Amino acid sequence: MSTPSWDLPTLASPRVELERRADGSRVLRNAIALGPYPRCLSDLLVANAEAAPERVFLGEREAGPDSPWRTLSYARALAEVEALAASLLELGASPERPLLLLSGNSIAHAQLTLAAMHVGVPAVPISVAYSLMSRDHAKLRLIAAQITPGVVFVEQREPFARALAAAGLDTLPILTRADYEQRRARTPSPEVAARFAALGPDSVAKVLFTSGSTGLPKGVINTQRMLCSNQAALALLWPFLAETPPEICDWLPWNHTFGANFDFNMILMHAGTMWIDGGKPVPGRFDATIANLRERAPTLYFNVPRGFELLLPALEADDELRRQFFSRLQLIFYAGAALPQNLWDRLERLALAARGRRILMVSAWGSTETAPCSTAVYWPIERAGVIGNPMPGTEIALIPNGDKHELRVRGPNVTPGYWRNEALSASAFDEAGFYEIGDAGRLEDPARPERGLVFDGRVAEDFKLTSGTWVHVGKLRVEAIAACEPLVSDCVVAGHDRPEIGLLIFPNLAACRAHAGLDAAVEPAQVVAHPAIRKIVAKGLAAHNAKNMGSSTHFARALLLSEPPSIDANEVTDKGYINQRAVLRRRADRVESLFGDGSEPIRPG
């Protein structure tokens, strides 16, 4: 039986240049030259307002998943941005006193962000969880002290009152949604035009906060050069974006580089349309995403693995939703963490059922410090893990590090450093000016480097067993999730300086309750202790072990956790990626229980 054909948009041909150095390192470059790119993002907004003034730029539900859509055209967006920029300057915002945005994605949030950047005021979007889910507001207080904002935005003041007071922000000018509605029609001042004209590639557009293994937020400077060069590079690899204006329905948070710099800026770069999805891939919020996708068929679909995990059952159960979802789709893009192969296979089966041909499924790799793409996939791949070739204009160095190659990045898309932290900025780069991202990678085919790089885990997360054997955490994590589908949401691999590997498992409680026939009210501790759940997890891990007999790939024991990962403790990021080191550090007692001799750990054999 022949393999079904691909349904492919127009893509560049993968061609790379590989420089081999005497010290064993290699430098990979794209053979496609970057060429010119826009001066700033606002130039794109101005151009779109002239070329497609009435096209919908942004749309959002007015109130809840069943309400009408409110839309904003490109012409109206530009007029509002200029008016709002005047208000920000009037209230005291400046290059040294940024705009702090505490609320989530919305038209008001987008317009104020663009307004700030239009006049050289850095926009600083912050995770909503730091205000509304945190108990001590420690991260918000630290960020506020670093940023010294001039103006703060919240959609509504009351829900954020406690956080504003805790961080000492309640004495600053605070804009709400009501203030936005009032100020967006004002006449812009002459100062707005002058500041816009003075913008350059090195102007600071945003400061995006990311937490590393220490858990302390770091303010990553994002310049106009970074953001604009990255989108220009992507346009060279995905020329289909210029053929049909992209249209997406997207929930990914704008305090994170994926949603803000990849998705949003792509729409701006190509005069596309973004439908702001008020849903989220968490229980109780994903129904809104399904309702939105019923009405807005995307040309591109972006998500993290957890989002696909929730989307797939809906697509499999509903023929009409499946037809709608795939009707205009040009590609599916995953990021944030490796997509488990079982989810990949299910997506391909759905595409074949809906269209009769395979759909392009791709990813990219990078970080907040690289705006975000350092590499991208722009050809058909057969499995998750391939992260693509360097972006045009970006160099990827592969530096020997033990039995792996550490990846480092240099190019116009790389940050100049961290906000008001010279020491941290200097330590982030090697002597050749490459950013040390902390990830490892390898060539998919050393004889054919154009086939791209494969992600090979975090250098800092891998560890050795007492035998001296390296354990590669990233690969094992994905395999463990796949082995126990759908009962495992995420997991952490343990075993540093021990003779065998163990797992700390964060269960998918809804799936576990369904499997065991338990009521939704049953407490998590009872769910994870249920014999049926322990049995199926043991069976899944045992099946994995039957094919992986070595000590560095064999799961000797596992522990189901009843407490979800903590945002305050930096155990999980906003996009759902588990911080391996933070979990192991915070749950040291659970690690001891995992490797103890009691009856609690599951031993798959």
PyMOL commands that set and color helices and strands:
alter all, ss='L'
color gray80, all
select helices_A, chain A and resi 41-51+74-91+107-118+129-132+138-147+157-166+177-183+190-197+224-237+239-242+257-269+286-295+305-317+319-326+341-355+368-370+422-427+449-451+473-483+509-516+524-529+531-547+580-586+588-594
alter helices_A, ss='H'
color red, helices_A
select strands_A, chain A and resi 6-7+16-20+26-30+56-61+69-73+99-101+123-125+151-153+174-175+204-211+217-223+247-250+273-276+300-303+331-334+358-362+364-366+373-376+386-390+395-401+404-410+435-443+453-458+463-464+470-471+488-494+501-507+555-560
alter strands_A, ss='S'
color yellow, strands_A
deselect
rebuild
show_as cartoon
